[in-house]
Amino acid sequence: MSQPGRRAGSRGTGDHILIKGGKIVNDDQSFYADIYVEDGLIKQIGEHLIVPGGTRTIDAHGQLVVPGGIDVHTRLQAPAMGMSSADGFFQGTRAALAGGTTMIIDHVCPDAGSSLLAAYEQWRNHADSQACCDYSLSVDIPRWHESLREELEALVKDKGVNSFLVFMAYKDKLQCTDSQMYEIFCTIRDLGAIAQVHAENGDIIEEEQRRMLELGITGPEGHVLSRPEEVEAEAVFRAITIARQANCPLYVTKVMSRVAADVLAQAKRKGAVVYGEPITASLGTDGSHYWSKNWAKAAAFVTSPPVSPDPSTPDHLSTLLSSGDLQVTGSAHCAFTTAQKAVGKDNFTLIPEGTNGVEERMAIVWEKCVVPGKMDENDFVAVTSTNAAKIFNCYPRKGRVAVGADADLVLWNPKATKIISAKTHHSNVEYNIFEGTECHGAPTLVISQGRVVLEDGNLCVTQGSGRFIPRKTFPDFVYKRIKARNRLAEVHGVPRGMYDGPVHEVPPSVKAAAPRVAPCAGKAAAPPVRNLHQSGFSLSGSQADDHIARRTAQKIMAPPGGRSNITSLS
């Protein structure tokens, strides 16, 4: 078992580095200045800096100096039918650094019914010994039961986890019911964490999968045909509705289709505290490849929700990302080899789900959003690092070029050109779903923890050097609005006159069957209100207050609550 907090956030010695002449780019401003890095931290920013002898100077003229990317969604240890994904923590974080990403948030995938804490420790053991860059963890909730509440609290308070994901798909395996989601969201809100959701209608998908197989459709095209875009959009709408009722912040992972993105954007414009994560695949390619004659190529695209076959989807999602309707980019990197994918060669439902994207993410965002003029360099920083750091509460340590921040820096050359290819990528798979894509803009030098790890195309990484980054709860960027709404969330009954009319008799068994729903944990209980519908009158002649002595000739002028005319016929 790993020790809690082992190497969690501890700082390495790093190198002494002076970056001169570059244009520093944050999400809110750009300016020219030099940067001095020491002990893994940014120590000075300015002009004519005084630095110790032996400091290495890096010429950054003509380049942008941006915060290292944060990939908010990877699955580098994902289990699938007894297999693990081809890129473990070493290969996956190595590929991340090659693309300019210096921190990942990987998903812990516990088996249904197993301990979340045990799975967390298992992931820590793997990552601590393999990761080349800093990492943090989100925890999936495969099946809800009451005992998990204590585990969530322990993960939040003792283990530095502040985000949890629930599934609306994978029926009878991972899928949560709506009532379970509501209960989970209430718990997550009370803990000050972020509720994440994989949004697809699992019930419809199961029926459609059965129908495709009955029609004899067994190839990868069956995957996308059984998951029409509407099942994603419906689930997104439902998840937002449940989260709003629970007053819980919601983070929708893997936004893949136009209609789902539009549902999310509309809810955000109406004030919902919801964040959307398009991934490298949904921004950089389309699902027409599911119909490729090459089975292995088609299978390489199998992921859920599927890559949209609509060729206009990447442009639409990049537009929403550029306008702020979507806020963060992940990769959902979960790569499987062709041999692993071939487990489902006769049944598309058995194809392990996942695509590459951790290395290509930043270049794809630049190519699809900055090159066509949809966003500027500051927006690029926001969607590739800063927004993620703010949502998941590791800002400004991550996601900003500032004194005191971690020295995770990327020299980005907007004039560089690179063609993506499986022949040159750093993933352990034979196919790259972005094969042949030309990107204008690329990292030329990457600094992680104050050390140069990529220079002139050459990677120099150390296995196991990645640090676990714990994240605190109640991030202001997310919870300011939640707290304000919670103060306004109290509801009160309406004081009315007593109803003294006829009441239809119903069998006692019907009343006993009426639902009695316990209030959501953490919600402010409404103050007790006198029930004015209850009467002391009895048809037997006896009264509820017969034991109280009365004055003679006491006259009651009006019933409690005032005179009522709700049964008057006049």
Buried (B, 14 or more C-beta within 10 A) or exposed (E): EBEBBEBBBEEBEBBBBBBBBBBBBBBEEBEEBBBBBBBBBBBBBEEEBEBEEEBEEBEBEEBBBBBBBBBBBBBBBBEBEEBBBBBBBBBBBBBBBBBBBBBBBBBBBBEEEEBBBEBBBBBBEBBBEBBBBBBBBBBBBBBBEEEBBEBBBBBBEEBBBBBBBBBBBBBEEBBBEEEBBBBBBBBBBBBBBBBBBBBBBBEBBBEBBEEBBEEEBBBBBBBBBBBBBEBBBBBBBBBBBBBBEBBBBBBBBBBBBBBBBBBBBEBBEEEBBBBBBBBBBBBBBBBBBBEBEEBBBBBBBBBBBBBBBBEEBBBBBBBBBBEBBBBBBBBBBBBBBBEBBBBBBEEBBBBBBBBBBBBBBBBBBBBBBBEEEBBBBBBBBBBBBBBBBBBBBBBBBBBBBBEEBBBBBBBBBBEBEBEBEBEEBBBBBBBBBBBEBEBBBBBBBBBBBBBBBBBEEEBEBEBBBBBBBBBEBBBEBBBEBBEEEBEEEEEEEEEEBBBEEEEEEEEEEEEEEEEEEEEBEBBEEEEEEEEBEEBEEEEEEEEEEEEEEEEEEEEEEEBEBEEBEEEEEE
